């Protein structure tokens, strides 16, 4: 994105920024995601190494919470070689992440090096920073994209009596410095490329960049193994016009004062599923409150409430829980979606059918958790 873009310029995350993301509200959110990765690592037979790759890590708080889980489970992970790989385009945010994760102890690399910064986490795990996912080394990896896809640019399309037309932004001839939405006079290449023939909606938003990214993730998982977890606002191919802006936590006209507001569009998970082109299995989207419930958030809350002495902390815990789980807050509008290698969910063909099949290890978060 251009240097004057919203994230690169302001890095508007957190209390003083334009929106609050869930890791800031509750460490439990990040912890449960950490547990999810450890659970997938165990289901894969505890490989000797894994990379945790986060796309657009914000302030680094999610990785920070996940690292705490890895530290708590050190005896389980002791023989595993873990490394962290952060994909971040904003120089300002990468400094914030480095401060949080390493205490600022980092080395910068020469311009042409794909790894532009390196450090060691406070828990002793190597961390590398990249501008592009293509620069992240191949290998067995866990990918994380939390509120990453919703910030990617979209194309908008409207069905008309002349067929599909792209919705474009143009200067309003009546009002100086005011932008407006207009319909393209004729079909654009994007119309031919991005509208599925079976589309039934009247208005569609497509994010080609998300499609390319999913193809890269699917390709890597198919080749090297691992898992990808995507958590975001979204729908399963049902919504139409979701493009909106936020400024100082309040809705903001997307066409006013470009570059000063956080622009977002709901992620179309049905499009992401299509773009895997069958290379990986997909799970979800499942509502955030269901995913976190399946991950055992209720039990975790009880433990934390019992361990906290003061009422202020307890109140804060209950408020964070409500923010994450309440259907009217983030519980319903936020979704979890996973990409996994096919062999994770299907049995290898058994030649000998006399042996009873051992049950496949269920994927945490996406089904009821049996607390044994």
Secondary structure, DSSP 8 states (H G I E B T S, - for coil): --TTSHHHHH--BSTTSSB--HHHH-HHHHHHHHHHHHHHHHHTT--SEEEEEEES-TTSHHHHHHHHHHHHTHHHHTT-EEEEEEE---HHHHHHHHHHHHTT-EEE--TT-SEEEEEE-TTS-EEEEESSGGGS--SSEEEEEES-GGGS--EEEEEETTEEEEEEEEE-SSSTT-EEEEE-SS--HHHHHHS-TT---SEEEE-HHHHHHHHHHHHHHHHH-EEEEEEEEEESS------EEEETTEEE-TTSSTTSSEEE--EEHHHHHHHTTTSSEEEEEEEHHHHHHHTTHHHHHHHHHHH--SHHHHHHHHHHHHHHH-IIIIITTEEEEEEE-GGGTS----S-TTS--------TTSS-----
